[in-house]
Amino acid sequence: MSVDLKGQCLCGAVQVTASVDNPRLRACHCDMCRRHTSGAFFSLETVAGSITVTGPAQSYKSSDWAERGFCGTCGSTLWYGMQHDGSRNLAAGLFENAGGGILKVEFFADKCPQGYALSGDQKKMTTTETIALFAPQDGDAK
């Protein structure tokens, strides 16, 4: 059974709705996510095709295969998206209590800075494993 969530950016100009059926959080430690968010990027797994975004959302093509969404007013991180299919991974911080999600996987875990580490028994995928999952042909590890 899916649950509908409503969220927003810091200033409230961008409103987001999405459905979740098993709220799982994912953390990414790649260089670009850390530069974009000043830490790990936490996303909430949503039901495919359920995302609605209204307001001054903008995106930046950060690589040949991905884009990053942000609020054009306050700059809040909104999503990480794939160029090939338009899918978006919404920032967990848009939703109260991160949408009730539980951390299940860390991507680029071997790039996690020494200054912090996430506790728990979630799956920790290395750079090689992450690239094999998302970009097996391109090998874009930026």
N, C-alpha and C positions, 0 to 999 in steps of 0.2 A: 504494500500500500504506500503510495507516495504522499508526501507532505509538501505543500506550497510554502515557500519562504519569500519574504520581502526584505530587501536591504537597501542600503544607500551609501553614497560616498560621504566623506567627512562634512562637506558643506550642504549635502542634501539635494544638490542640483541634479545628480544622476540617481535614478531609482532603478532597482533591479528586482526582478522576480524570477524564480526558478523552482523546479520541483526536485525533491530528493526522495529516493526510496530506501537508501541505506547510507546515511550520512558518513562519508569517509573523507578524511583530510589527507592531503598529500603535501609534502614539503620539498622544495627544490633549492639546492645549494649551488647551482651553476653560477658562473661569473655574472651573466646578464641579470639573472633574477636578483642576486645580491646587490648589484648596482642599482637596479630599478626600485627595490624596496628597502635597501639598507640592512638586509638580513635575508633569511630564508623566505621564499615566497610560499605561502600556505594557500592552497586552493581546496575548494569543496567540490566533490564529485556530484554532478547533477544528472537528472534524467535527460537524455539526448533530445534536443529540440524544444526543451521547456523554458529556455532563457529568453527573457524580455528585458531590454535596456532602453530607458528613455532619458532624455536630457542631453547635455553637451559632452557626450562620450566621444573620445578621439582615440585613434590607434597609431602606433609607430611600428613600422616593419623593422624588426630587430635582427632578422636573419633571412636567408632565402626561404625558410620554411615556417617562420613564426612571426607573430605580432604581439604587441603588448598594449592593452587598453588602459586609458586613464581619463579622469575627469578634466575637461577643458577649463573648469573654473578653479578647483582647489588642487588638482594634480593627483588625487588619490588613485592608487592602483586599482584597476577594475578586473582585468583578466589577462590571461596568457592564451593566445589563440593560434591555431594551426592554419597555415595558408592553403594547404591542399584541400581541406574539407570545410573550412569555416568554423570548426568546433572551437568552443571557448571553455577555459577552466577559470571559473570565477574566484576572485579573491575571497578567502574565508572571512576576512575582517569586515566585509560588507554586511554580514548578517550577525544578529545578536547571538552571542555564545557560539560563534563560528558555525551556525546552523545546526548545532548539536553534534557536530562531527567528531570522530575519533581518529587520531593519527594512525594511518595504516602503512604508509610508504614514504621513504625519503629518496629523492632522485639526486644524483651526483653527490652521494654521501661522503665520498672521498675528498670532496672539495669544501666540506664544512670547515669554516675557520676554527683555529685552535681556541678562540675566545669563548665559544659556546658549543654545546652539544645537546642534542635532544635525547631525553631519557625515554625508556619504553622498549617494547619488544617488536616495534614496527619493522617491516622489511627495509633494509638499507641497500640501495642499488648503487654500484660504482658508476663512474663515467662510462666505461665500456658497456656495462649492462644497460644503462639508460639510453645510450645512443643506439644500441642494437634494438631496443624496444621502439623508439620513436623515429629514428632516422637511419635505418640500416643501410641505405644506399648512399646518402649524402655524407654521413659522418661528421656533421656540423657540431662541434663541441664548444662553440664560443660561449 
